[in-house]
Amino acid sequence: RGAENGGGGGPGCSGKARWSRAVIDMTWERQVGPSCGLAALRVLRRFLAEARDARVARAGAGTAPTGGAAPVGTMPDGDALPKGWDAKVIRPSSELLAADASLLEAAKSRGFSKEGELFSVDYFAELGADSTGVPMVVARISPRVIFDSLKAGRPVAVAYDQDPNTHLPCLKGGSAAHWALIRGFASRDSTMDEDLGSRRNFLLLLSHSLSPRPLVCSFESLAASNAQLALVKTNEKGVGRWAIPGGGMKLSGYCAVSSGCC
C-alpha cells in the first residue's frame, strides 16, 4: 500500500493556496497493556509484509507500479539518505525474528522492555529492523523527514505526550509518553524548499493504538511534545517496573522510518 499523493490548486486557481498531501492506508491495531510502541511495530511489520507481497505479485504479472512516489520501503535516493536528513541507519542484525514472532518476548529478551514499554527510539528501530528484515532510519524529526518519507510511502514512528481525553499531543514532560505512526500530511508548500514554509501549515495524520480514529495535528504541536519527553512516569508500585535506557528516556528529538528494499 503506497501513498495516495495529491496537490491542491490547478488551472484558474492562481492566487489561492496550493496544498500537497499524502496518505498511507494502514491496518489499525489496539495495544494490550503499556505496549503502544510494540503495537506500532506490529502495524509496521504487517504493512511492509503486505507491500512486499504486492510487489512480488506485480513483478509476477509484469505490472510496473504507477504514480510518482518511490516504491514502498525504499529511500527516495536509493541507499543514500535524502538531502537534509540528520539520521543514522540501523540494519537488521544476525538475530532476525520469524514473521510471526512475539515482539513482546523479543523486546523482553533483549532488555528493551518489561511489560511492552519502549523508552528508546533506538530500541524501536532495532526491533523494527530485525522483525521486518528492512533497515530502519533513526532521524531527527523535521518536516523534511516526514515529507520525504510519506511521499515515498513510508510511515514515520514517533513518540509524544498524549492528552488522556483527546490523545492529541500535549506537554507533560514525558509522563504520558505514547507512540504513533504518522501516515499522512497536508501542506501548503508542495516543494518543502528551504525551511518548508510555515510549519503551522504542515498538518499531520496520526494513527495510534488507543483508538481507531486517526488524529490530525500540526507539526509544531507534535514536535514540541516530542522535544520535551524526558521523565518516565513512576509511582511506588512503578519503581523498577519499566526497562529504562541508561541515562533515562531516549525518545526526544527523533523518529524512526523504514528504509531499504522490503
C-alpha positions in Angstrom: 0.0 0.0 0.0 1.7 3.2 -1.2 0.9 6.8 -0.5 -2.1 8.5 -2.1 -0.5 11.7 -3.3 -2.2 14.8 -4.5 -1.9 18.5 -4.8 -4.3 21.4 -4.4 -5.0 24.2 -6.8 -5.0 23.9 -10.6 -6.0 25.9 -13.7 -7.8 29.0 -12.7 -6.7 28.8 -9.1 -4.0 31.5 -9.3 -3.6 33.3 -6.1 -5.2 30.6 -4.0 -3.5 28.3 -1.5 -1.9 25.2 -3.1 -1.7 22.1 -1.0 0.4 19.0 -1.2 -0.7 15.9 0.6 -0.1 12.1 1.0 -2.0 9.5 2.9 -0.9 5.9 3.6 -3.6 3.2 4.1 -2.7 1.1 7.2 -4.4 -1.6 9.3 -5.2 -0.4 12.9 -4.3 -2.5 16.0 -5.2 -1.9 19.6 -2.5 -2.1 22.2 -2.7 -4.5 25.1 -1.2 -3.1 28.3 1.5 -0.4 28.0 2.6 -1.6 24.6 1.9 1.3 22.2 5.3 1.1 20.7 5.0 -2.7 20.0 1.6 -2.2 18.6 3.0 0.4 16.2 5.8 -2.1 15.3 3.2 -4.8 14.6 1.3 -2.5 12.3 4.5 -1.5 10.5 5.6 -5.2 10.2 2.2 -6.1 8.6 2.4 -3.0 6.3 5.8 -3.9 5.0 4.9 -7.6 4.5 1.8 -6.6 2.5 3.8 -4.2 0.5 6.4 -6.9 -0.3 3.7 -9.3 -1.3 2.1 -6.7 -3.6 5.5 -6.0 -5.2 6.1 -9.7 -5.8 2.6 -10.1 -7.3 3.2 -7.1 -9.6 6.6 -8.5 -10.7 5.0 -11.8 -11.5 2.3 -10.2 -13.5 4.8 -7.9 -15.3 3.0 -4.8 -13.9 5.1 -1.8 -13.0 4.0 0.4 -10.1 2.1 3.6 -11.1 2.3 7.1 -9.7 5.1 9.4 -8.9 6.0 8.0 -5.4 9.0 5.8 -4.9 8.2 2.1 -4.1 7.2 1.5 -0.6 10.1 0.7 1.7 12.8 2.3 -0.5 14.7 5.5 0.2 13.9 8.2 -2.4 17.6 8.4 -3.3 18.4 4.7 -3.2 20.7 3.6 -0.3 21.8 7.2 0.4 19.9 9.2 3.0 17.9 12.0 1.4 19.3 15.5 1.4 18.7 17.4 4.6 18.3 14.4 6.9 20.2 14.2 10.2 20.0 10.5 10.6 21.6 7.1 11.1 20.8 3.7 9.6 20.1 0.6 11.8 20.4 -2.5 9.7 19.0 -6.0 10.6 21.3 -8.0 12.9 22.1 -11.7 12.9 19.1 -12.1 15.3 16.3 -11.8 12.7 12.9 -12.7 14.1 10.4 -15.0 12.5 7.4 -13.4 10.7 5.1 -14.4 13.5 7.5 -13.9 16.4 6.2 -12.2 19.6 7.6 -8.7 19.6 7.0 -8.5 23.4 9.1 -11.6 24.0 11.8 -10.3 21.7 11.8 -6.9 23.5 12.0 -8.6 26.9 14.7 -11.0 25.9 16.9 -8.0 24.7 16.3 -6.0 27.8 14.3 -3.4 25.9 11.1 -3.8 27.8 9.4 -5.4 30.8 5.7 -5.0 30.0 5.7 -3.7 26.5 7.0 -0.2 27.0 9.7 1.2 24.7 11.5 4.2 26.0 14.1 4.4 23.3 13.8 5.2 19.6 16.8 3.0 19.0 15.1 0.1 20.7 12.1 0.7 18.3 14.4 0.8 15.3 16.4 -2.3 16.3 13.3 -4.4 16.8 11.8 -3.0 13.6 14.9 -3.9 11.6 15.0 -7.5 13.0 11.3 -8.1 12.8 10.9 -6.9 9.2 14.4 -7.6 7.7 14.3 -4.0 6.5 16.9 -1.4 7.6 15.4 1.4 9.8 16.5 5.0 9.9 16.6 7.0 13.1 16.3 10.6 12.1 16.0 13.9 13.8 12.3 14.8 13.5 11.7 17.5 10.9 9.1 18.5 8.3 11.6 17.4 5.6 11.9 13.9 7.0 8.2 13.5 7.3 7.5 14.9 3.9 10.1 12.8 2.1 9.1 9.6 4.0 5.3 9.9 3.3 5.8 10.9 -0.3 7.8 7.6 -0.6 5.0 5.6 1.0 6.7 5.1 4.3 5.0 5.8 7.7 7.0 7.5 10.4 7.0 6.3 14.0 7.3 9.0 16.7 6.7 9.3 20.4 4.9 12.2 22.1 3.0 13.0 25.3 -0.7 12.3 24.7 -3.6 14.1 26.3 -5.7 11.5 28.2 -9.0 12.8 26.7 -8.2 13.7 23.1 -5.0 11.7 22.6 -3.6 14.8 20.9 0.0 16.0 21.6 0.4 17.8 25.0 3.3 18.8 27.3 3.7 16.5 30.4 7.4 16.1 30.4 7.2 12.5 29.3 4.8 11.2 31.9 2.2 10.5 29.2 4.6 9.2 26.5 2.8 7.4 23.7 3.8 6.0 20.3 2.1 6.9 17.0 2.6 6.3 13.3 2.5 9.4 11.1 0.7 8.2 8.0 -0.4 11.4 6.2 0.2 15.0 5.8 -1.2 18.1 4.1 1.0 21.1 3.4 0.6 24.5 1.7 4.2 24.1 0.4 4.4 21.3 -2.2 8.2 21.5 -2.6 9.3 21.9 1.0 12.2 24.0 0.0 14.4 25.9 2.5 12.6 25.9 5.8 9.5 24.3 4.4 7.4 27.4 4.6 5.1 27.9 7.5 5.2 24.9 9.8 1.8 25.9 11.1 0.5 24.9 7.7 2.1 21.5 7.8 -0.7 19.2 9.2 -0.2 15.6 10.1 -2.4 12.5 10.2 -1.5 10.1 13.0 -2.6 6.6 13.9 -2.2 5.2 17.4 -3.2 2.1 19.3 -5.7 3.6 21.8 -8.3 4.5 19.3 -9.1 3.5 15.7 -9.9 7.2 15.0 -6.8 8.9 13.5 -5.6 12.2 14.9 -4.9 15.5 13.0 -2.4 17.8 14.5 0.2 20.4 13.4 3.8 19.5 13.0 4.6 22.3 15.6 2.5 20.7 18.3 3.8 17.2 17.7 7.5 18.3 17.6 7.0 20.4 20.8 5.5 17.4 22.6 8.3 15.1 21.4 11.0 17.6 22.3 10.1 17.7 26.0 10.0 13.9 26.6 12.3 13.4 29.5 10.8 11.7 32.6 9.3 8.3 32.9 6.1 8.2 34.9 6.7 6.3 38.1 5.0 5.7 41.5 5.6 3.5 44.4 4.3 0.5 42.6 6.1 1.5 39.4 9.6 1.7 40.8 11.6 -0.8 38.8 8.6 -1.6 36.6 10.0 -0.3 33.4 13.1 -1.0 31.3 14.7 2.4 31.1 17.8 3.0 29.0 20.9 4.1 30.7 20.7 7.9 31.2 16.9 7.9 31.0 14.2 8.1 28.4 15.6 8.4 24.8 12.7 9.5 22.7 13.2 13.2 22.4 14.1 14.8 19.1 14.0 11.6 16.9 11.7 9.4 14.9 12.0 6.1 13.1 11.4 5.3 9.4 11.7 2.1 7.4 14.3 2.0 4.7 15.8 -0.3 2.1 14.0 -2.8 -0.1 11.1 -4.7 1.6 
